[in-house]
């Protein structure tokens, strides 16, 4: 049996579904009873808990073959990095207490860098916390999540515009939840020793223009990609209720991307998913 943290989210759900399709037993870790019921209907175990509750998480991780773990965002924190590192210290403590043997951690592109990458710095530190937490650890560093565009879905519907702080014609590495789920499931079934890094991108690089075309098809209305600055991106996040800390980190991430700092550690050795852009974005319509 494998435990899947944050199975209520798109990536967590994709990991759980991929494991179930391969005939594996799943223990879905979710936040609410309603979310648990979804997995009960899929003939999976489900545990409702707060991942920051070390005792509850230890219990949920005990007795499983392995687990996929994640670091959920908290854009309202006054100090996002400190808040997320403190959160993950509790998760790592639960991994050790449960004597978990195999972990796949959902990290992201650029996590090899200790600084200068916005909120990704928290993932770098979380990776370090896991190094001694379990005998077998795989850090699945995914390219920029296509699901990030979902926050602009309603504005694209209303205004016909998709804002991007990356030049709209520039193709860059992105990946959708379905491909992440398949890769994480394979990684959980892979038996190796020590710490391993797996880097994953989508089927091909896509630009904001490409995403706008896909959105236009999904929304059945014209959508155009329009440029904004990294600082505009931070302001947009702040306008949505995020803290000043989160807004600064968002701008820093885009500045880092412009410098080429948001990249894989092994730029010629990463894996590719197989899902087409339109199909990867379609679940955002649900």
Secondary structure as a PSIPRED ss2 file (coil, helix, strand):
# PSIPRED VFORMAT (PSIPRED V4.0)

   1 X C   1.000  0.000  0.000
   2 X E   0.000  0.000  1.000
   3 X E   0.000  0.000  1.000
   4 X E   0.000  0.000  1.000
   5 X C   1.000  0.000  0.000
   6 X C   1.000  0.000  0.000
   7 X C   1.000  0.000  0.000
   8 X C   1.000  0.000  0.000
   9 X C   1.000  0.000  0.000
  10 X H   0.000  1.000  0.000
  11 X H   0.000  1.000  0.000
  12 X H   0.000  1.000  0.000
  13 X H   0.000  1.000  0.000
  14 X H   0.000  1.000  0.000
  15 X H   0.000  1.000  0.000
  16 X H   0.000  1.000  0.000
  17 X H   0.000  1.000  0.000
  18 X H   0.000  1.000  0.000
  19 X H   0.000  1.000  0.000
  20 X H   0.000  1.000  0.000
  21 X H   0.000  1.000  0.000
  22 X C   1.000  0.000  0.000
  23 X C   1.000  0.000  0.000
  24 X C   1.000  0.000  0.000
  25 X C   1.000  0.000  0.000
  26 X E   0.000  0.000  1.000
  27 X E   0.000  0.000  1.000
  28 X E   0.000  0.000  1.000
  29 X E   0.000  0.000  1.000
  30 X E   0.000  0.000  1.000
  31 X C   1.000  0.000  0.000
  32 X C   1.000  0.000  0.000
  33 X H   0.000  1.000  0.000
  34 X H   0.000  1.000  0.000
  35 X H   0.000  1.000  0.000
  36 X H   0.000  1.000  0.000
  37 X H   0.000  1.000  0.000
  38 X H   0.000  1.000  0.000
  39 X H   0.000  1.000  0.000
  40 X H   0.000  1.000  0.000
  41 X H   0.000  1.000  0.000
  42 X C   1.000  0.000  0.000
  43 X C   1.000  0.000  0.000
  44 X C   1.000  0.000  0.000
  45 X E   0.000  0.000  1.000
  46 X E   0.000  0.000  1.000
  47 X E   0.000  0.000  1.000
  48 X E   0.000  0.000  1.000
  49 X C   1.000  0.000  0.000
  50 X C   1.000  0.000  0.000
  51 X C   1.000  0.000  0.000
  52 X C   1.000  0.000  0.000
  53 X C   1.000  0.000  0.000
  54 X H   0.000  1.000  0.000
  55 X H   0.000  1.000  0.000
  56 X H   0.000  1.000  0.000
  57 X H   0.000  1.000  0.000
  58 X H   0.000  1.000  0.000
  59 X H   0.000  1.000  0.000
  60 X H   0.000  1.000  0.000
  61 X H   0.000  1.000  0.000
  62 X C   1.000  0.000  0.000
  63 X C   1.000  0.000  0.000
  64 X C   1.000  0.000  0.000
  65 X C   1.000  0.000  0.000
  66 X E   0.000  0.000  1.000
  67 X E   0.000  0.000  1.000
  68 X E   0.000  0.000  1.000
  69 X E   0.000  0.000  1.000
  70 X C   1.000  0.000  0.000
  71 X C   1.000  0.000  0.000
  72 X C   1.000  0.000  0.000
  73 X C   1.000  0.000  0.000
  74 X C   1.000  0.000  0.000
  75 X C   1.000  0.000  0.000
  76 X C   1.000  0.000  0.000
  77 X C   1.000  0.000  0.000
  78 X C   1.000  0.000  0.000
  79 X C   1.000  0.000  0.000
  80 X H   0.000  1.000  0.000
  81 X H   0.000  1.000  0.000
  82 X H   0.000  1.000  0.000
  83 X H   0.000  1.000  0.000
  84 X H   0.000  1.000  0.000
  85 X H   0.000  1.000  0.000
  86 X H   0.000  1.000  0.000
  87 X H   0.000  1.000  0.000
  88 X H   0.000  1.000  0.000
  89 X H   0.000  1.000  0.000
  90 X H   0.000  1.000  0.000
  91 X H   0.000  1.000  0.000
  92 X H   0.000  1.000  0.000
  93 X H   0.000  1.000  0.000
  94 X H   0.000  1.000  0.000
  95 X H   0.000  1.000  0.000
  96 X H   0.000  1.000  0.000
  97 X H   0.000  1.000  0.000
  98 X C   1.000  0.000  0.000
  99 X C   1.000  0.000  0.000
 100 X C   1.000  0.000  0.000
 101 X C   1.000  0.000  0.000
 102 X E   0.000  0.000  1.000
 103 X E   0.000  0.000  1.000
 104 X E   0.000  0.000  1.000
 105 X E   0.000  0.000  1.000
 106 X E   0.000  0.000  1.000
 107 X E   0.000  0.000  1.000
 108 X E   0.000  0.000  1.000
 109 X C   1.000  0.000  0.000
 110 X C   1.000  0.000  0.000
 111 X C   1.000  0.000  0.000
 112 X C   1.000  0.000  0.000
 113 X C   1.000  0.000  0.000
 114 X C   1.000  0.000  0.000
 115 X C   1.000  0.000  0.000
 116 X C   1.000  0.000  0.000
 117 X C   1.000  0.000  0.000
 118 X C   1.000  0.000  0.000
 119 X C   1.000  0.000  0.000
 120 X H   0.000  1.000  0.000
 121 X H   0.000  1.000  0.000
 122 X H   0.000  1.000  0.000
 123 X H   0.000  1.000  0.000
 124 X H   0.000  1.000  0.000
 125 X H   0.000  1.000  0.000
 126 X H   0.000  1.000  0.000
 127 X H   0.000  1.000  0.000
 128 X H   0.000  1.000  0.000
 129 X H   0.000  1.000  0.000
 130 X H   0.000  1.000  0.000
 131 X C   1.000  0.000  0.000
 132 X C   1.000  0.000  0.000
 133 X C   1.000  0.000  0.000
 134 X C   1.000  0.000  0.000
 135 X C   1.000  0.000  0.000
 136 X E   0.000  0.000  1.000
 137 X E   0.000  0.000  1.000
 138 X E   0.000  0.000  1.000
 139 X E   0.000  0.000  1.000
 140 X E   0.000  0.000  1.000
 141 X E   0.000  0.000  1.000
 142 X E   0.000  0.000  1.000
 143 X C   1.000  0.000  0.000
 144 X E   0.000  0.000  1.000
 145 X E   0.000  0.000  1.000
 146 X H   0.000  1.000  0.000
 147 X H   0.000  1.000  0.000
 148 X H   0.000  1.000  0.000
 149 X H   0.000  1.000  0.000
 150 X H   0.000  1.000  0.000
 151 X H   0.000  1.000  0.000
 152 X H   0.000  1.000  0.000
 153 X H   0.000  1.000  0.000
 154 X H   0.000  1.000  0.000
 155 X H   0.000  1.000  0.000
 156 X H   0.000  1.000  0.000
 157 X H   0.000  1.000  0.000
 158 X H   0.000  1.000  0.000
 159 X H   0.000  1.000  0.000
 160 X C   1.000  0.000  0.000
 161 X E   0.000  0.000  1.000
 162 X E   0.000  0.000  1.000
 163 X E   0.000  0.000  1.000
 164 X E   0.000  0.000  1.000
 165 X C   1.000  0.000  0.000
 166 X C   1.000  0.000  0.000
 167 X C   1.000  0.000  0.000
 168 X C   1.000  0.000  0.000
 169 X C   1.000  0.000  0.000
 170 X C   1.000  0.000  0.000
 171 X C   1.000  0.000  0.000
 172 X E   0.000  0.000  1.000
 173 X C   1.000  0.000  0.000
 174 X E   0.000  0.000  1.000
 175 X E   0.000  0.000  1.000
 176 X C   1.000  0.000  0.000
 177 X H   0.000  1.000  0.000
 178 X H   0.000  1.000  0.000
 179 X H   0.000  1.000  0.000
 180 X H   0.000  1.000  0.000
 181 X H   0.000  1.000  0.000
 182 X H   0.000  1.000  0.000
 183 X H   0.000  1.000  0.000
 184 X H   0.000  1.000  0.000
 185 X H   0.000  1.000  0.000
 186 X H   0.000  1.000  0.000
 187 X H   0.000  1.000  0.000
 188 X H   0.000  1.000  0.000
 189 X H   0.000  1.000  0.000
 190 X C   1.000  0.000  0.000
 191 X C   1.000  0.000  0.000
 192 X C   1.000  0.000  0.000
 193 X C   1.000  0.000  0.000
 194 X E   0.000  0.000  1.000
 195 X E   0.000  0.000  1.000
 196 X E   0.000  0.000  1.000
 197 X E   0.000  0.000  1.000
 198 X E   0.000  0.000  1.000
 199 X E   0.000  0.000  1.000
 200 X E   0.000  0.000  1.000
 201 X E   0.000  0.000  1.000
 202 X C   1.000  0.000  0.000
 203 X C   1.000  0.000  0.000
 204 X C   1.000  0.000  0.000
 205 X C   1.000  0.000  0.000
 206 X E   0.000  0.000  1.000
 207 X C   1.000  0.000  0.000
 208 X H   0.000  1.000  0.000
 209 X H   0.000  1.000  0.000
 210 X H   0.000  1.000  0.000
 211 X H   0.000  1.000  0.000
 212 X H   0.000  1.000  0.000
 213 X H   0.000  1.000  0.000
 214 X H   0.000  1.000  0.000
 215 X H   0.000  1.000  0.000
 216 X H   0.000  1.000  0.000
 217 X H   0.000  1.000  0.000
 218 X H   0.000  1.000  0.000
 219 X H   0.000  1.000  0.000
 220 X C   1.000  0.000  0.000
 221 X C   1.000  0.000  0.000
 222 X C   1.000  0.000  0.000
 223 X C   1.000  0.000  0.000
 224 X E   0.000  0.000  1.000
 225 X E   0.000  0.000  1.000
 226 X E   0.000  0.000  1.000
 227 X E   0.000  0.000  1.000
 228 X C   1.000  0.000  0.000
 229 X C   1.000  0.000  0.000
 230 X H   0.000  1.000  0.000
 231 X H   0.000  1.000  0.000
 232 X H   0.000  1.000  0.000
 233 X H   0.000  1.000  0.000
 234 X H   0.000  1.000  0.000
 235 X H   0.000  1.000  0.000
 236 X H   0.000  1.000  0.000
 237 X H   0.000  1.000  0.000
 238 X H   0.000  1.000  0.000
 239 X H   0.000  1.000  0.000
 240 X C   1.000  0.000  0.000
 241 X C   1.000  0.000  0.000
 242 X C   1.000  0.000  0.000
 243 X C   1.000  0.000  0.000
 244 X H   0.000  1.000  0.000
 245 X H   0.000  1.000  0.000
 246 X H   0.000  1.000  0.000
 247 X H   0.000  1.000  0.000
 248 X H   0.000  1.000  0.000
 249 X H   0.000  1.000  0.000
 250 X H   0.000  1.000  0.000
 251 X H   0.000  1.000  0.000
 252 X H   0.000  1.000  0.000
 253 X H   0.000  1.000  0.000
 254 X H   0.000  1.000  0.000
 255 X H   0.000  1.000  0.000
 256 X H   0.000  1.000  0.000
 257 X H   0.000  1.000  0.000
 258 X H   0.000  1.000  0.000
 259 X C   1.000  0.000  0.000
 260 X C   1.000  0.000  0.000
 261 X C   1.000  0.000  0.000
 262 X C   1.000  0.000  0.000
 263 X C   1.000  0.000  0.000
 264 X C   1.000  0.000  0.000
 265 X C   1.000  0.000  0.000
 266 X C   1.000  0.000  0.000
 267 X C   1.000  0.000  0.000
 268 X C   1.000  0.000  0.000
 269 X C   1.000  0.000  0.000
 270 X C   1.000  0.000  0.000
 271 X E   0.000  0.000  1.000
 272 X E   0.000  0.000  1.000
 273 X C   1.000  0.000  0.000
 274 X C   1.000  0.000  0.000
 275 X C   1.000  0.000  0.000
 276 X C   1.000  0.000  0.000
 277 X H   0.000  1.000  0.000
 278 X H   0.000  1.000  0.000
 279 X H   0.000  1.000  0.000
 280 X H   0.000  1.000  0.000
 281 X H   0.000  1.000  0.000
 282 X H   0.000  1.000  0.000
 283 X H   0.000  1.000  0.000
 284 X H   0.000  1.000  0.000
 285 X H   0.000  1.000  0.000
 286 X C   1.000  0.000  0.000
